[in-house]
């Protein structure tokens, strides 16, 4: 029986650590007094120390632009401007992640390319740009996964698995790339401002084949959480993509996990899972998963570490968690991966780390 495996994962972030600069910039836009005090308190509790961006931390200036500020009070950039920056910087960050795979001569054997990105649009797309940069074959089968939000990495891996199951000779590249920091909105609303302190830019690249190396991909499951459609939304606006995150998201996730723990775990108990690769949508989301499944303390340490070091990088985040797990050689471990996206949908898959 053919089984698909993630053989290698490489990750990359831009050079600019903007977490502190973003916090100051956003805080100054809030009304003085209670709103700023609440924002500062929540920022300290967020569990995030670093976030990286293609924008420069000094005045939020595009990395290759003259001084003047990408985000200027009363004159935030248009969606067209933001998409030009995406087009300029997204390919370079993708190449940086791909370089870490050290494909070299292997590039000629790649049969499929799956690219997930929901923070920008460009045509020819990232898939075609990557294929040209790497010199991939002319009959490469390409798939773009777009606008699925933080959960998009899981469908991307599901597509890769299907390709390998259909043809054991398939060799699939899976790329996740998000430039979340291009979509900050000008606001004095505290809830909206709090969402901005979560997001950073990042990219991952993975090789999926039938070779029994790395992480064995098990069964995938997608589940819509009832009565949650309006809790995470993502719309294209005149000034970037506008995200709405309800403060009820963590409670909804926790309740959904309690209600369907048996289905999620395929009839097994949580003790059957050694590794939990959960998308770090925020500290409260990780707390909700831990509470909903009654997991022991430190179970989600790998996810919390990625959140602390990089923030929420949308679809790339869970790949950073899996990359960290793949780098540890302490014996075969069974795992569960989980990410949440607009809908509200829970995307999960079981896996086994072989090393």
C-alpha positions as CSV (number, residue, x, y, z in Angstrom):
1,X,0.0,0.0,0.0
2,X,1.3,3.4,-1.0
3,X,1.8,6.0,1.8
4,X,2.8,9.6,1.5
5,X,5.5,11.2,3.6
6,X,6.8,14.7,4.3
7,X,10.5,14.0,3.7
8,X,11.8,17.5,4.5
9,X,10.5,20.9,5.6
10,X,12.3,24.2,5.3
11,X,11.1,27.5,6.7
12,X,12.0,31.2,6.2
13,X,11.0,34.6,7.4
14,X,11.9,38.1,6.2
15,X,14.8,40.0,7.9
16,X,12.9,42.7,9.7
17,X,11.7,41.9,13.2
18,X,8.9,44.4,13.5
19,X,7.0,43.2,16.6
20,X,8.0,46.1,18.8
21,X,7.6,48.7,16.1
22,X,4.1,47.4,15.2
23,X,3.0,47.5,18.8
24,X,4.1,51.1,19.2
25,X,2.6,52.2,15.9
26,X,-0.8,50.6,16.6
27,X,-0.9,51.7,20.2
28,X,-0.4,55.4,19.2
29,X,-3.5,55.2,17.0
30,X,-5.7,54.2,20.0
31,X,-7.4,56.8,22.2
32,X,-5.2,57.7,25.2
33,X,-6.2,56.1,28.5
34,X,-8.1,52.9,29.0
35,X,-7.8,51.6,25.4
36,X,-4.0,51.9,25.3
37,X,-3.8,50.4,28.8
38,X,-5.9,47.4,27.7
39,X,-3.8,47.0,24.5
40,X,-0.5,47.1,26.3
41,X,-1.8,44.5,28.9
42,X,-3.1,42.2,26.2
43,X,0.2,42.5,24.2
44,X,2.2,41.3,27.2
45,X,-0.2,38.4,27.6
46,X,-0.1,37.4,23.9
47,X,2.9,35.1,24.2
48,X,4.6,36.7,21.2
49,X,8.1,38.1,21.3
50,X,9.0,38.4,17.6
51,X,7.2,38.9,14.3
52,X,8.9,39.4,10.9
53,X,7.9,41.4,7.9
54,X,9.0,42.4,4.4
55,X,8.3,46.0,5.7
56,X,11.1,47.8,7.5
57,X,10.6,48.3,11.2
58,X,11.6,52.0,11.0
59,X,8.4,53.7,10.1
60,X,6.9,50.6,8.5
61,X,8.7,51.3,5.3
62,X,8.8,48.9,2.4
63,X,12.2,47.2,2.7
64,X,13.4,48.6,-0.7
65,X,11.5,51.9,-0.8
66,X,12.7,55.4,0.1
67,X,11.7,56.8,3.5
68,X,8.2,58.0,3.9
69,X,6.3,55.1,5.5
70,X,4.2,52.3,4.1
71,X,1.6,53.0,6.7
72,X,1.0,56.7,7.1
73,X,-1.7,58.1,9.3
74,X,-4.7,59.1,7.2
75,X,-3.2,57.6,4.1
76,X,-2.9,53.9,4.4
77,X,-2.0,52.2,1.1
78,X,-4.5,51.0,-1.4
79,X,-5.0,47.3,-2.1
80,X,-3.2,47.8,-5.5
81,X,-0.2,49.2,-3.6
82,X,-0.2,46.3,-1.2
83,X,-0.4,43.8,-4.1
84,X,2.6,45.4,-5.8
85,X,4.6,44.9,-2.6
86,X,3.4,41.3,-2.4
87,X,4.5,40.7,-6.0
88,X,7.8,42.2,-5.3
89,X,8.6,40.3,-2.1
90,X,6.6,37.0,-2.1
91,X,8.8,35.2,-4.7
92,X,12.0,36.0,-2.9
93,X,10.7,34.7,0.4
94,X,9.4,31.6,-1.3
95,X,12.9,31.0,-2.9
96,X,14.5,31.5,0.5
97,X,12.3,28.7,2.0
98,X,12.9,26.4,-1.0
99,X,16.6,26.9,-0.8
100,X,16.6,25.2,2.6
101,X,15.3,22.0,1.0
102,X,18.6,21.8,-1.0
103,X,16.9,20.2,-4.0
104,X,19.7,20.7,-6.4
105,X,19.5,17.9,-9.0
106,X,16.3,16.7,-7.4
107,X,14.4,19.6,-8.9
108,X,14.3,17.8,-12.3
109,X,12.3,15.0,-10.7
110,X,9.5,17.2,-9.2
111,X,6.2,16.3,-10.7
112,X,3.7,18.4,-8.7
113,X,3.8,21.9,-7.1
114,X,1.1,23.0,-4.6
115,X,1.3,26.6,-3.4
116,X,-0.9,28.0,-0.6
117,X,-1.2,31.7,-0.1
118,X,-4.1,33.9,1.0
119,X,-2.4,37.3,1.5
120,X,-1.8,38.3,-2.1
121,X,-2.7,37.8,-5.7
122,X,-0.5,37.9,-8.8
123,X,-0.6,36.4,-12.2
124,X,1.5,34.6,-13.4
125,X,1.1,33.2,-10.0
126,X,3.6,32.1,-7.4
127,X,3.4,28.6,-8.7
128,X,4.6,29.7,-12.2
129,X,7.3,32.0,-10.8
130,X,8.6,29.2,-8.5
131,X,8.6,26.7,-11.3
132,X,10.6,29.0,-13.6
133,X,13.1,29.9,-10.8
134,X,13.8,26.3,-10.0
135,X,13.8,25.1,-13.6
136,X,11.0,22.6,-13.0
137,X,9.7,20.4,-15.8
138,X,7.4,21.9,-18.4
139,X,4.6,19.3,-17.7
140,X,4.7,20.1,-13.9
141,X,1.2,19.8,-12.4
142,X,0.5,23.0,-10.5
143,X,-2.2,23.8,-7.9
144,X,-2.9,27.1,-6.1
145,X,-4.7,27.1,-2.8
146,X,-5.9,30.6,-2.0
147,X,-7.9,32.6,0.5
148,X,-8.5,29.6,2.8
149,X,-6.8,31.5,5.7
150,X,-4.8,29.9,8.5
151,X,-6.0,26.3,7.7
152,X,-4.7,26.3,4.1
153,X,-1.6,24.3,4.8
154,X,-3.7,21.2,5.6
155,X,-5.6,21.1,2.3
156,X,-2.3,21.7,0.5
157,X,-0.8,18.6,2.2
158,X,-4.0,16.7,1.4
159,X,-3.5,17.5,-2.3
160,X,0.1,16.4,-2.1
161,X,-0.9,13.1,-0.4
162,X,-3.5,12.4,-3.1
163,X,-0.9,12.9,-5.8
164,X,1.4,10.4,-4.2
165,X,-1.4,7.9,-3.6
166,X,-2.4,8.2,-7.3
167,X,1.2,7.8,-8.5
168,X,3.8,6.4,-6.1
169,X,6.5,8.0,-8.4
170,X,5.1,11.5,-7.7
171,X,7.4,14.0,-6.0
172,X,5.4,17.0,-4.7
173,X,6.6,20.4,-3.5
174,X,4.3,22.1,-1.1
175,X,4.9,25.9,-0.5
176,X,3.1,28.0,2.0
177,X,3.7,31.8,1.9
178,X,2.0,34.6,3.7
179,X,2.7,38.3,3.9
180,X,0.2,39.1,6.7
181,X,1.8,42.4,7.6
182,X,0.7,43.9,4.3
183,X,-2.9,44.1,5.6
184,X,-2.9,46.2,8.7
185,X,-5.9,48.6,8.8
186,X,-6.1,52.1,10.2
187,X,-8.4,51.8,13.3
188,X,-9.0,53.1,16.8
189,X,-11.1,50.1,17.6
190,X,-9.4,48.0,20.4
191,X,-10.6,44.6,19.2
192,X,-9.4,45.2,15.6
193,X,-6.1,46.6,16.9
194,X,-5.6,43.5,19.1
195,X,-5.8,41.3,16.0
196,X,-2.9,43.1,14.4
197,X,-0.5,42.2,17.2
198,X,-0.8,38.5,16.1
199,X,0.3,38.4,12.5
200,X,3.7,38.1,10.9
201,X,5.2,37.0,7.5
202,X,6.6,33.6,6.8
203,X,7.1,30.8,4.3
204,X,7.6,27.1,4.3
205,X,8.6,24.5,1.7
206,X,8.1,20.8,2.0
207,X,8.9,17.7,-0.1
208,X,6.2,15.0,-0.1
209,X,6.9,11.6,-1.7
210,X,6.3,7.9,-1.2
211,X,9.8,7.5,0.3
212,X,9.5,6.3,4.0
213,X,11.4,9.2,5.4
214,X,10.3,11.9,7.8
215,X,6.6,12.3,8.6
216,X,4.1,9.7,7.5
217,X,0.8,11.4,6.5
218,X,-2.3,9.6,7.8
219,X,-6.0,10.3,7.3
220,X,-7.2,13.9,6.8
221,X,-10.5,15.3,8.2
222,X,-12.3,18.5,7.6
223,X,-15.1,19.6,9.9
224,X,-17.3,22.8,9.8
225,X,-18.0,24.2,13.2
226,X,-21.8,24.9,13.4
227,X,-23.0,28.5,13.7
228,X,-19.6,30.0,13.3
229,X,-19.6,31.4,9.8
230,X,-19.3,35.0,10.9
231,X,-16.6,34.5,13.5
232,X,-13.6,34.6,11.1
233,X,-14.1,36.5,7.9
234,X,-11.6,37.8,5.3
235,X,-12.7,40.3,2.6
236,X,-10.9,42.2,-0.1
237,X,-11.2,45.9,0.7
238,X,-10.1,49.1,-0.9
239,X,-7.2,49.3,1.6
240,X,-6.0,45.7,1.8
241,X,-7.7,42.6,2.9
242,X,-10.0,43.1,5.9
243,X,-10.0,40.4,8.5
244,X,-12.5,40.1,11.3
245,X,-11.8,37.8,14.3
246,X,-14.5,37.4,16.8
247,X,-13.6,37.3,20.5
248,X,-15.8,34.3,20.7
249,X,-13.5,32.1,18.5
250,X,-11.6,30.5,21.3
251,X,-14.8,29.5,23.2
252,X,-16.3,28.2,20.0
253,X,-13.2,26.0,19.3
254,X,-13.1,24.7,22.8
255,X,-16.8,23.7,22.8
256,X,-16.5,22.1,19.4
257,X,-13.6,20.0,20.5
258,X,-15.4,18.9,23.6
259,X,-18.5,18.0,21.5
260,X,-16.5,16.0,18.9
261,X,-13.4,14.8,20.6
262,X,-14.2,11.2,19.8
263,X,-14.6,11.9,16.1
264,X,-11.4,14.0,16.0
265,X,-9.4,11.3,17.7
266,X,-11.0,8.5,15.6
267,X,-12.2,6.8,18.7
268,X,-8.9,7.0,20.6
269,X,-8.0,8.9,23.7
270,X,-5.6,11.9,23.7
271,X,-3.1,9.6,25.4
272,X,-2.6,7.8,22.0
273,X,-1.2,11.0,20.6
274,X,2.5,11.9,21.3
275,X,2.8,15.1,19.2
276,X,0.3,17.9,18.8
277,X,1.0,20.2,15.9
278,X,-1.7,22.9,16.4
279,X,-1.7,26.1,14.4
280,X,-0.9,28.9,16.8
281,X,-3.7,31.3,15.8
282,X,-3.0,33.1,19.1
283,X,-2.4,32.2,22.8
284,X,-6.2,32.0,23.5
285,X,-6.7,29.6,20.5
286,X,-4.0,27.3,21.9
287,X,-5.5,27.6,25.4
288,X,-8.9,26.7,23.8
289,X,-7.5,23.5,22.2
290,X,-5.8,22.5,25.4
291,X,-9.0,23.1,27.4
292,X,-11.3,21.5,24.9
293,X,-9.4,18.3,24.7
294,X,-8.3,18.4,28.4
295,X,-4.6,18.1,27.4
296,X,-1.8,18.1,30.0
297,X,0.2,21.3,30.5
298,X,3.0,21.8,28.0
299,X,1.3,19.5,25.4
300,X,1.3,22.4,22.9
301,X,4.8,23.6,23.7
302,X,5.9,23.3,20.1
303,X,3.0,25.4,18.9
304,X,3.5,28.0,21.6
305,X,7.2,28.3,20.7
306,X,6.4,29.0,17.1
307,X,3.9,31.6,18.2
308,X,6.4,33.2,20.5
309,X,9.2,33.3,17.9
310,X,7.1,34.3,14.8
311,X,3.5,35.1,15.7
312,X,0.7,33.9,13.5
313,X,1.9,33.5,9.9
314,X,-1.4,32.2,8.7
315,X,-1.1,29.1,6.6
316,X,2.7,28.7,7.1
317,X,2.4,28.5,10.9
318,X,1.6,24.8,11.2
319,X,4.4,23.9,8.9
320,X,6.9,25.7,11.2
321,X,5.5,23.5,14.0
322,X,5.9,20.3,12.0
323,X,9.4,21.4,10.9
324,X,10.5,21.7,14.6
325,X,9.1,18.2,15.3
326,X,10.8,16.8,12.3
327,X,14.2,18.1,13.5
328,X,14.0,16.2,16.7
329,X,15.2,12.6,16.6
330,X,13.8,10.8,19.7
331,X,12.1,7.8,18.2
332,X,8.9,7.1,16.4
333,X,5.9,9.3,17.6
334,X,2.3,9.4,16.6
335,X,0.8,12.9,16.0
336,X,-2.2,15.0,15.3
337,X,-2.1,18.2,13.3
338,X,-4.9,20.8,13.5
339,X,-5.6,24.3,12.1
340,X,-8.6,26.5,12.0
341,X,-9.8,28.8,9.2
342,X,-12.7,30.9,8.0
343,X,-16.0,29.1,7.9
344,X,-15.3,28.3,10.7
345,X,-13.5,25.1,9.7
346,X,-11.2,22.7,11.5
347,X,-8.7,21.0,9.3
348,X,-6.9,18.0,10.8
349,X,-4.7,15.0,9.9
350,X,-3.0,12.3,11.8
351,X,0.7,11.6,11.3
352,X,3.6,9.5,12.4
353,X,7.1,11.0,12.8
354,X,9.5,8.2,11.9
355,X,12.8,9.3,13.3
